[in-house]
Amino acid sequence: MKRCIVVTGASRGIGRAVAVHLAKAEGAHLVLLGRKAADLEEGAGLVRAAGGTAEFSAGDVRDRTWLQTLARDLDQVDALVAAAGISGITPVDKDCDDRFESILGTNVTGAWNAVRAFAPRMKEGGHIALVSSVLGHFGVPAYGAYCASKAALLGLTRALALELVDRGIFVNAVAPGWVDTDMAVTGIRDLARALGVDEAEARRRAERAVPAKRFFRPEEIAHGVAWLLHPSNTMMVGKCLTLDGGSVQT
Ligand SMILES: NC(=O)c1ccc[n+]([C@@H]2O[C@H](COP(=O)([O-])OP(=O)(O)OC[C@H]3O[C@@H](n4cnc5c(N)ncnc54)[C@H](OP(=O)(O)O)[C@@H]3O)[C@@H](O)[C@H]2O)c1
């Protein structure tokens, strides 16, 4: 039977690539969630072209009522990918309290809201993947909120995994390194400003810092996520699949 897979942050970047990959790999039914309806509609078209079926809904992952209403209206839920996220610098000596709250609220509470809404609808054999980051494993100056949020997702993954494994639901995380999306473009812009170099030089330095010497494509991360969600994956419980070209070796 066709699996129904919910993806938050599916309007672009990694979330969209995950949705398209799952459509291609197994003809799944994808529920695409994000804030921008036009981008979600475009993503749904790509999912259909890749061999899946799709529906989408626009909203904010901080809105629990939206997510819970959606969850109630679905016939079945087999898997969830919580990819919605935002980044940005939060230097401790700058007035960035609102941004701090917004990053934690979107990245951590947003993922929690999605799990709260969709996990109760899953039967035995369900899968959940939370999208963390290598910055959940190590710190970067001025990225306090983002690093905290991504480390929090790893803690959330571990606890939820033990809570839900008794019901036959498998929860894991993926921690990408640099991935070529809008988020990386902004990250390089901020890095260039911090280093006092142009963006091309900032990108070169960021690439040089990765042992594999490159950024990754969203489709490469989608492969990893698809593996975590595969019905045969009933071994990984509360783990983090780090896809970063060697920056972290745990
Ligand atoms: N790119 C990287 O280098 C990298 C590395 C490690 C981890 N990650 C993580 O991977 C995930 C996806 O990032 P990306 O690189 O694909 O970034 P992206 O291209 O900026 O996409 C972010 C996605 O999250 C959605 N989103 C953001 N805030 C939301 C909210 N409040 N409610 C609902 N949806 C929201 C966006 O929806 P709208 O466009 O509709 O607003 C968009 O679909 C994030 O969790 C990010 O932290 C990225």
The ligand as a MOL file (V3000), in Angstrom:
LIG
                    3D

  0  0  0     0  0            999 V3000
M  V30 BEGIN CTAB
M  V30 COUNTS 48 52 0 0 0
M  V30 BEGIN ATOM
M  V30 1 N 21.1900 24.1530 4.1710 0
M  V30 2 C 22.0390 23.7230 5.0810 0
M  V30 3 O 23.2680 23.9290 4.9450 0
M  V30 4 C 21.5520 22.9390 6.2760 0
M  V30 5 C 22.5060 22.2600 7.0300 0
M  V30 6 C 22.0820 21.5340 8.1360 0
M  V30 7 C 20.7460 21.4850 8.4850 0
M  V30 8 N 19.8370 22.1660 7.7300 0 CHG=1
M  V30 9 C 18.4410 22.0810 8.1620 0
M  V30 10 O 17.6570 21.5290 7.1210 0
M  V30 11 C 16.3190 22.0110 7.2280 0
M  V30 12 C 15.8900 22.5530 5.8690 0
M  V30 13 O 16.7290 23.6470 5.5650 0
M  V30 14 P 17.0100 24.1220 4.0680 0
M  V30 15 O 18.4760 24.2170 3.9230 0
M  V30 16 O 16.2220 23.3300 3.1310 0 CHG=-1
M  V30 17 O 16.4730 25.6160 4.2140 0
M  V30 18 P 15.5250 26.4980 3.2820 0
M  V30 19 O 15.8100 26.2600 1.8600 0
M  V30 20 O 15.6480 27.8580 3.8610 0
M  V30 21 O 14.0600 25.9080 3.5760 0
M  V30 22 C 13.4850 26.0400 4.8390 0
M  V30 23 C 12.1120 25.4070 4.8090 0
M  V30 24 O 11.5310 25.5270 6.1240 0
M  V30 25 C 10.2550 26.1370 5.9920 0
M  V30 26 N 9.9480 26.9350 7.1800 0
M  V30 27 C 10.7310 27.8340 7.8040 0
M  V30 28 N 10.0920 28.3620 8.8480 0
M  V30 29 C 8.8640 27.7850 8.8880 0
M  V30 30 C 7.7440 27.8940 9.7250 0
M  V30 31 N 7.7400 28.7370 10.7830 0
M  V30 32 N 6.6460 27.1530 9.4750 0
M  V30 33 C 6.6180 26.3190 8.4160 0
M  V30 34 N 7.6520 26.1390 7.5800 0
M  V30 35 C 8.7610 26.8750 7.8130 0
M  V30 36 C 10.3610 27.0070 4.7470 0
M  V30 37 O 9.0660 27.2630 4.3020 0
M  V30 38 P 8.6710 28.6110 3.4690 0
M  V30 39 O 9.7200 28.7870 2.4150 0
M  V30 40 O 7.3650 28.2440 2.8590 0
M  V30 41 O 8.6630 29.6930 4.4540 0
M  V30 42 C 11.1690 26.0980 3.8390 0
M  V30 43 O 10.3390 25.1340 3.2550 0
M  V30 44 C 16.3170 23.0730 8.3220 0
M  V30 45 O 15.8310 22.5140 9.5110 0
M  V30 46 C 17.7950 23.4170 8.4630 0
M  V30 47 O 18.0970 23.8940 9.7370 0
M  V30 48 C 20.2000 22.8840 6.6290 0
M  V30 END ATOM
M  V30 BEGIN BOND
M  V30 1 1 1 2
M  V30 2 2 2 3
M  V30 3 1 2 4
M  V30 4 1 4 5
M  V30 5 2 4 48
M  V30 6 2 5 6
M  V30 7 1 6 7
M  V30 8 2 7 8
M  V30 9 1 8 9
M  V30 10 1 8 48
M  V30 11 1 9 10
M  V30 12 1 9 46
M  V30 13 1 10 11
M  V30 14 1 11 12
M  V30 15 1 11 44
M  V30 16 1 12 13
M  V30 17 1 13 14
M  V30 18 2 14 15
M  V30 19 1 14 16
M  V30 20 1 14 17
M  V30 21 1 17 18
M  V30 22 2 18 19
M  V30 23 1 18 20
M  V30 24 1 18 21
M  V30 25 1 21 22
M  V30 26 1 22 23
M  V30 27 1 23 24
M  V30 28 1 23 42
M  V30 29 1 24 25
M  V30 30 1 25 26
M  V30 31 1 25 36
M  V30 32 1 26 27
M  V30 33 1 26 35
M  V30 34 2 27 28
M  V30 35 1 28 29
M  V30 36 1 29 30
M  V30 37 2 29 35
M  V30 38 1 30 31
M  V30 39 2 30 32
M  V30 40 1 32 33
M  V30 41 2 33 34
M  V30 42 1 34 35
M  V30 43 1 36 37
M  V30 44 1 36 42
M  V30 45 1 37 38
M  V30 46 2 38 39
M  V30 47 1 38 40
M  V30 48 1 38 41
M  V30 49 1 42 43
M  V30 50 1 44 45
M  V30 51 1 44 46
M  V30 52 1 46 47
M  V30 END BOND
M  V30 END CTAB
M  END
